[in-house]
């Protein structure tokens, strides 16, 4: 029998109509499995945009990175680039930041003096936001610092020196940060499966001293170093700074989030002009890029991890769907033994029969795709209606915003096509796993049993 494609479609569709319950079982199973994944993918993309917008709102749309080279003399791994001096390395960083459309706004220097001390120049403080008080109002022995918007117990530990609270440090303003933990909603909420993977900056937030160039910050740091001399640990202040040399890195600002992400990840992937490792004389350094002022850059990492987890679950669901579809389809073929025998008696080749049943499976998968889309839209829509207001309030609180952020729990990305493709994989794999049941021997056996 010469089988036209239109005839194959007609015969395959008759199988769906003739086996409504079993066809529906396959469609419902696939829809339930992948509808949830598709719905979470929609919500994940919407949340990605919502949370990123909220985080950028806290930073006035800017992304700040601490970038430069840090001493790693104790580490011998890596492909080290020989440079003449540290200024050469710093110039590479400045040039690379410019290549990614960023701008160096100042410097941060780290001092290891008992507690770590972070010092920025006034240009950085002015760029981050308005101060609560003028530095001119401070007494000569008062040292200004910026605190995170959210101060936790971990932060308070930095304000102590030699077992007592440092009375020289005076808070003059704040820099953007988040609350500790994750912006989860109260009670049991499916959104928390996603929100729980978003992390804040509070546990890494520290007081940042502002050096106004008057020299009093230098005197303050020397006074702390002097206590290490007085307790007999070091001979003099020079020895303290020789053993624990200060490390300067730049503060770069990016107006475009994608530029900041590209700079951050390319540096660690050796795709930028900044060598990952450099060597100057006997000292070795590695490139350091850190999100600062609000943990904005790491949102990409949080959501990439979430996407990976969903993809892993998706692979598991593919296996489950294929197994269920295979068992159901195998039973259907056994029930269809007389029909398969009829096709053969009319001159249908084995390839013709495979085509009829392959199209049957494809049609089932296409119906499942439509069902999945409906389920995903309903799921994400219900979640948006139930949680949009509460999530906006939570994000305002978490990112310490003045205004409520816009909440969107629906977004479209390439993962949608991944889910659709996963569903369509059920058809060829189920057919491959049941092909032996179309053999003349197996069909004859089933006819005898009937």
C-alpha positions in Angstrom: 0.0 0.0 0.0 1.4 3.4 -1.0 1.0 5.5 2.1 0.7 9.2 1.6 1.7 11.6 4.5 -1.8 12.8 4.7 -3.0 9.2 5.1 -0.5 8.7 7.8 -1.7 11.8 9.7 -5.3 10.6 9.3 -4.5 7.1 10.7 -2.4 8.5 13.5 -5.2 10.8 14.5 -7.7 8.0 14.5 -5.5 6.3 17.1 -5.9 9.3 19.4 -9.7 9.2 18.9 -9.8 5.5 19.3 -7.8 5.4 22.5 -9.0 8.5 24.2 -8.2 7.4 27.8 -4.7 6.2 27.1 -3.9 9.2 24.9 -5.3 11.5 27.6 -3.2 9.7 30.2 0.0 10.4 28.2 -0.9 14.0 27.6 -1.9 14.7 31.2 1.3 13.0 32.6 3.5 15.1 30.4 1.6 18.2 31.0 1.8 17.9 34.8 5.5 17.1 34.7 6.5 19.8 32.3 3.8 22.4 33.0 5.3 23.0 36.4 8.8 23.4 34.9 7.5 25.7 32.2 5.6 27.8 34.8 8.7 28.1 37.1 10.8 29.1 34.0 8.3 31.8 33.3 8.4 33.0 36.9 12.2 32.7 37.1 12.7 35.0 34.1 10.1 37.5 35.5 11.8 37.3 39.0 15.2 37.8 37.4 14.1 41.1 35.8 12.1 42.2 38.9 15.0 41.6 41.4 17.6 43.1 39.1 15.5 46.2 38.7 15.1 46.5 42.5 18.8 46.0 43.1 19.7 48.6 40.5 17.1 51.0 41.8 19.0 50.9 45.2 22.2 51.9 43.3 20.5 54.5 41.0 20.9 52.2 38.1 24.7 51.7 38.5 26.9 48.7 39.2 30.0 49.1 41.4 33.0 46.7 41.3 36.1 46.6 43.4 38.8 45.6 40.9 42.5 45.2 40.9 45.3 42.8 41.9 45.7 41.1 45.2 48.9 39.6 46.6 48.9 35.7 46.5 52.6 35.1 47.1 51.8 31.8 48.9 50.0 30.4 45.8 52.2 29.0 43.0 49.5 27.9 40.6 48.5 29.8 37.4 50.0 31.1 34.2 51.8 34.2 35.5 52.4 37.2 33.3 55.7 39.0 34.1 55.3 42.7 34.7 57.9 45.4 35.7 55.9 46.9 38.6 52.5 47.1 40.2 51.7 50.4 38.3 51.9 48.4 35.1 49.3 46.0 36.4 47.1 48.8 37.6 47.2 50.5 34.2 46.1 47.2 32.6 43.1 47.2 34.9 42.3 50.9 34.2 42.4 50.3 30.4 40.3 47.1 30.6 37.6 48.8 32.6 37.5 51.5 29.9 37.2 48.8 27.2 34.0 47.6 28.9 32.6 51.1 29.1 33.3 51.4 32.8 34.8 54.3 34.8 37.3 54.3 37.6 35.8 56.7 40.3 38.4 56.2 43.0 40.3 53.7 45.1 39.8 51.4 48.1 42.8 50.4 50.2 42.7 47.4 52.6 44.8 47.4 55.8 45.2 44.3 57.9 45.5 45.8 61.4 43.9 43.4 63.8 40.5 44.0 62.3 40.5 44.6 58.5 40.2 48.3 57.7 38.7 49.4 54.4 39.6 53.0 53.3 38.2 54.8 50.3 39.0 58.3 49.0 36.4 61.0 49.2 35.6 60.7 45.4 34.2 57.3 46.0 32.1 58.4 49.0 30.7 61.3 47.0 29.8 59.0 44.1 27.9 56.5 46.2 25.5 59.0 47.7 24.9 62.0 49.9 26.5 62.1 53.3 24.4 62.6 56.4 26.8 65.2 57.7 29.7 67.2 56.3 33.2 66.0 57.0 34.1 69.5 58.1 31.9 69.1 61.1 34.1 66.3 62.6 36.7 66.9 65.2 40.4 66.3 64.3 40.5 62.9 66.0 37.2 61.7 64.5 37.4 59.3 61.6 34.4 59.3 59.2 33.0 56.0 57.8 30.1 54.8 55.7 28.0 52.0 57.1 25.8 49.6 55.1 22.1 50.5 54.9 21.5 47.3 56.9 23.7 46.8 59.9 23.8 43.3 61.4 25.8 41.9 64.4 28.6 40.9 62.1 29.1 44.6 61.1 29.2 45.8 64.7 32.3 43.7 65.3 34.3 45.8 63.0 33.8 48.9 65.2 35.9 47.5 68.0 39.6 47.9 68.5 41.8 46.1 71.1 38.7 44.8 73.0 36.8 48.0 73.2 34.6 50.1 70.9 36.6 52.4 68.7 35.5 55.9 69.8 37.3 57.6 66.9 35.0 56.1 64.2 32.0 58.3 63.4 29.2 57.3 61.0 28.6 60.0 58.4 26.5 58.2 55.8 25.5 54.9 54.3 26.2 52.9 51.2 23.7 50.5 49.5 23.3 47.0 50.9 20.6 44.5 51.4 19.2 42.7 54.4 20.8 39.5 55.5 19.5 36.2 54.1 17.0 36.0 51.2 13.9 38.0 50.2 11.6 35.1 50.9 7.9 35.6 51.7 6.2 34.5 55.0 4.9 30.9 55.3 4.9 28.2 52.7 5.0 29.8 49.3 6.1 28.1 46.0 7.9 31.4 45.2 10.3 30.8 48.1 11.8 27.9 46.1 13.2 30.6 43.8 13.6 33.5 46.2 15.5 31.3 48.7 18.3 31.1 46.1 18.8 34.9 46.0 21.3 36.1 48.6 22.0 39.4 50.3 25.1 41.5 51.0 24.6 42.2 54.7 26.9 39.5 56.0 29.8 40.9 53.9 29.1 44.5 54.7 31.7 46.4 56.6 32.4 50.0 57.7 34.3 51.9 55.0 36.5 54.7 56.2 36.6 57.9 54.2 40.0 59.5 53.7 39.5 63.2 53.0 43.1 63.8 52.3 43.8 65.7 55.5 46.2 63.1 56.8 44.2 62.2 59.9 43.2 58.8 58.5 46.9 58.0 58.0 47.6 59.1 61.6 44.7 56.9 62.8 46.0 53.9 61.0 49.5 54.5 62.3 48.1 54.7 65.8 46.5 51.3 65.4 49.8 49.9 64.1 51.6 51.5 67.1 49.5 49.3 69.4 51.1 46.2 67.7 54.5 47.7 68.4 53.6 48.4 72.1 52.4 44.8 72.7 55.8 43.6 71.4 54.6 42.0 68.2 56.6 44.3 66.0 59.7 46.4 66.4 58.2 49.5 64.8 55.4 50.8 62.6 57.4 50.3 59.4 57.7 46.6 60.2 53.9 46.3 60.7 53.2 47.6 57.2 56.1 45.6 55.7 54.6 42.3 57.0 51.0 43.4 56.3 51.3 45.7 53.3 48.2 47.7 52.3 46.5 46.6 49.1 45.0 49.2 46.8 42.2 48.4 44.3 40.0 50.5 42.2 36.3 51.2 42.5 34.8 51.0 39.0 31.3 52.1 38.1 29.3 50.8 35.1 26.1 52.4 33.8 25.1 49.3 32.0 24.6 46.0 33.8 25.6 43.8 30.9 28.9 45.7 30.6 29.6 45.1 34.3 28.7 41.4 34.0 30.9 41.0 30.9 33.8 42.7 32.7 33.4 40.6 35.8 33.1 37.2 34.1 35.6 37.8 31.3 38.3 38.6 33.8 38.0 35.3 35.5 37.6 33.5 32.2 40.8 35.0 30.8 38.8 36.7 28.0 39.7 40.2 28.9 43.0 42.2 28.5 43.8 41.9 32.2 45.9 38.8 32.9 44.4 36.6 35.6 47.8 36.2 37.3 50.8 38.5 37.2 54.2 38.4 38.7 56.3 41.3 39.8 59.8 40.4 41.0 59.2 37.6 43.5 55.6 38.6 44.3 52.6 37.1 42.6 49.1 38.6 42.2 45.7 37.5 41.0 43.0 39.6 39.5 40.2 40.4 42.0 36.7 41.5 41.0 34.2 41.9 43.8 30.6 43.2 43.8 30.4 46.1 46.2 27.5 48.4 47.3 24.5 46.1 47.1 25.5 42.7 45.6 24.1 43.5 42.2 26.5 41.6 40.0 25.9 38.3 41.8 22.2 38.3 40.9 23.3 36.8 37.6 25.1 34.0 39.4 22.1 33.3 41.7 19.7 33.0 38.8 22.1 31.0 36.6 22.3 28.5 39.5 18.5 28.4 39.6 18.3 27.9 35.9 20.7 25.0 36.2 18.7 23.4 38.9 15.5 23.7 36.8 17.3 22.2 33.8 18.5 19.3 36.0 14.9 18.6 37.1 13.8 18.9 33.5 16.2 16.1 32.5 14.8 14.0 35.3 11.3 14.7 34.1 12.2 13.7 30.5 13.3 10.3 31.7 10.1 9.9 33.8 7.9 11.0 30.9 9.6 8.8 28.4 9.2 5.7 30.7 5.5 6.4 31.4 4.9 7.1 27.7 6.8 4.0 26.7 4.9 1.7 29.0 1.5 3.2 28.0 2.5 3.2 24.3 3.7 -0.4 24.5 0.3 -1.5 25.9 -1.5 0.5 23.2 0.5 -1.3 20.5 -0.4 -4.7 22.0 -4.1 -3.6 22.0 -3.6 -2.5 18.4 -2.1 -5.9 17.2 -5.1 -6.5 14.9 -4.8 -3.0 13.4 -1.1 -3.4 12.8 -1.7 -6.8 11.1 -4.4 -5.2 8.9 -1.9 -2.5 7.8 0.5 -5.2 6.9 -2.1 -7.3 5.0 -2.9 -4.1 3.0 0.8 -3.8 1.9 2.1 -1.3 4.5 5.8 -1.6 5.0 7.4 -1.6 8.5 8.5 2.0 7.8 4.9 3.0 7.0 3.7 1.5 10.3 6.6 3.3 12.2 5.5 6.6 10.5 1.9 6.2 11.6 2.7 5.6 15.2 5.5 8.1 15.3 3.1 10.8 14.1 0.6 9.5 16.7 3.2 10.2 19.4 4.2 13.5 17.9 0.6 14.6 17.9 0.3 13.6 21.6 3.4 15.6 22.4 2.1 18.6 20.6 -1.2 18.4 22.5 0.9 18.1 25.7 2.9 21.3 24.7 -0.4 23.2 24.3 -1.6 21.9 27.6 1.7 22.8 29.3 1.5 26.3 28.1 -2.0 26.7 29.5 -0.9 25.2 32.8 2.2 27.4 32.9 0.2 30.6 32.1 -2.4 29.8 34.8 0.2 28.8 37.3 2.3 32.0 36.9 -0.8 34.1 36.6 -2.2 32.8 39.9 1.2 33.3 41.6 1.3 36.9 40.3 -2.2 37.7 41.5 -1.5 36.2 44.9 2.0 37.5 45.6 2.7 40.6 43.5 1.8 43.1 46.3 3.5 41.2 49.1 6.6 40.6 47.0 6.9 44.3 46.1 6.7 45.2 49.8 9.3 42.5 50.7 11.7 43.7 48.0 11.3 47.3 49.1 12.2 46.2 52.6 15.0 43.9 51.5 16.8 46.3 49.2 15.9 49.3 51.5 14.2 51.2 48.7 12.2 54.5 48.9 9.5 53.3 46.4 7.8 50.0 45.7 9.5 48.2 42.8 7.5 46.8 39.9 6.8 43.1 40.1 6.6 40.8 37.1 6.2 37.1 37.5 6.2 36.3 33.8 9.2 36.3 31.5 10.1 34.6 28.3 13.5 33.2 27.4 15.2 30.4 25.5 14.4 28.0 28.3 10.8 27.9 27.0 12.1 26.2 23.8 14.2 23.9 25.9 11.0 22.6 27.7 9.1 22.3 24.3 12.1 20.4 22.9 12.2 18.1 25.9 8.5 17.3 25.5 9.0 16.5 21.8 11.9 14.1 22.7 9.3 11.8 24.3 8.0 10.8 20.8 11.2 9.4 19.2 12.5 7.8 22.4 9.2 6.1 23.1 9.1 4.8 19.6 12.7 3.5 19.7 12.0 1.7 23.0 8.9 -0.1 21.6 10.0 -0.8 18.0 10.3 -4.6 18.7 6.6 -4.7 19.4 5.9 -4.0 15.8 7.7 -7.1 14.6 5.6 -9.7 12.8 6.5 -12.3 15.4 5.3 -10.2 18.3 2.1 -9.1 16.5 1.3 -12.8 15.7 1.9 -13.7 19.3 -0.5 -11.1 20.5 -3.2 -12.1 18.0 -2.9 -15.7 19.3 -3.3 -14.6 22.9 -6.4 -12.6 21.9 
